[in-house]
Amino acid sequence: MNIEITQKPNIKLKVKDLDMPAGLMKQICMNMRSRMIDRVQKDNKDIKGTKFEKYSDATKKAKAKLGRGSKVDLTDRGTMMKSIQFKASKNVGEFYMADRKKVGMYHQYGMGQPKREWFGYSKDSEEKARKEYKNKLNPRVQR
């Protein structure tokens, strides 16, 4: 069994040499999506585990008007994180930005603002995901 996670242009999780039901891949993708959002919104960290650069004074003021703190969680109205979608089928799960791709990429690549790589996984996170899913899948392989 081989688990492959690729980053560009979208995150794609592939499991090779195993006939995985689409329902199990959907569950795996939901967990990965939740972890990505938690890392950004709760931990305020990029894909490498580094804290995001602070917001500009103008952004802090705008967030204050919306009743939000100055925590760098890449959340204005919450639509960017909600737009992270995935397609899950047998052996393949692929993540993509549905609606807010332009804003997401501004943050990801630092277009007109500090670079805050949020959409993706670090090599450490990928390895943890591989181990976790191999453990989940192992009983299925042994049947």
SVG drawing of the C-alpha trace seen along z (x, -y; Angstrom):
<svg xmlns="http://www.w3.org/2000/svg" viewBox="-19 -51 28 63">
<polyline fill="none" stroke="black" stroke-width="0.4" points="0.0,0.0 1.3,-3.4 -0.2,-6.7 0.8,-9.8 0.0,-13.4 0.8,-16.1 0.4,-19.8 0.1,-21.6 -2.1,-23.0 -4.6,-21.4 -3.9,-19.0 -4.4,-15.5 -4.4,-12.3 -4.0,-9.1 -4.0,-5.6 -2.5,-3.1 -2.6,0.7 -5.7,0.8 -9.4,0.8 -10.6,-1.7 -14.4,-2.5 -15.2,-6.1 -16.9,-6.5 -13.6,-5.8 -11.8,-8.3 -14.5,-10.9 -14.0,-10.4 -10.2,-10.8 -10.7,-14.0 -13.0,-15.4 -10.5,-14.8 -7.6,-16.4 -9.8,-19.4 -10.7,-19.9 -7.0,-19.7 -6.0,-22.3 -8.7,-24.7 -7.8,-24.2 -4.1,-24.8 -5.0,-28.1 -7.8,-29.4 -6.9,-28.0 -3.1,-27.6 -2.5,-30.5 0.2,-28.6 1.3,-28.1 1.9,-24.7 5.4,-24.5 4.1,-25.2 5.4,-28.8 3.1,-31.5 1.7,-33.8 3.1,-37.3 1.0,-39.9 -1.7,-41.8 -1.1,-45.4 -2.6,-48.2 -5.3,-48.8 -6.3,-45.1 -6.4,-45.2 -8.7,-48.2 -11.0,-46.6 -11.2,-43.4 -12.0,-45.4 -14.9,-47.1 -16.3,-43.6 -15.9,-42.7 -12.9,-40.4 -9.6,-40.4 -6.2,-40.9 -5.3,-37.1 -3.9,-36.2 -6.4,-33.4 -7.0,-34.5 -10.7,-35.0 -12.6,-38.0 -16.1,-36.7 -15.3,-33.0 -16.0,-32.3 -12.5,-31.4 -12.2,-28.5 -15.8,-27.4 -14.9,-27.3 -12.3,-24.5 -14.0,-21.6 -12.9,-18.1 -13.8,-15.4 -13.6,-11.8 -13.7,-8.7 -12.2,-5.3 -8.5,-5.7 -8.4,-9.5 -9.3,-12.6 -8.6,-16.0 -8.9,-19.4 -9.6,-22.7 -10.9,-26.2 -14.5,-26.5 -15.4,-30.2 -12.6,-32.2 -9.7,-30.9 -8.4,-34.4 -8.3,-35.6 -6.8,-32.3 -4.0,-32.6 -3.3,-36.2 -2.5,-34.9 -0.7,-31.7 1.7,-33.5 2.0,-36.9 0.3,-38.9 0.0,-42.5 0.4,-41.2 2.8,-39.1 3.1,-35.5 1.0,-33.2 1.2,-29.6 -2.0,-28.1 -3.4,-25.8 -1.5,-22.5 0.5,-20.3 4.1,-20.2 6.2,-17.1 5.8,-16.3 2.0,-16.6 2.0,-14.4 4.0,-11.7 1.6,-11.8 -1.3,-11.5 0.3,-8.6 0.8,-6.7 -2.7,-7.5 -4.3,-6.3 -2.1,-3.2 -3.3,-2.3 -6.9,-2.9 -6.5,-0.9 -4.5,1.9 -7.4,3.9 -9.1,3.6 -6.0,5.0 -5.8,8.0 -9.4,9.1"/>
</svg>
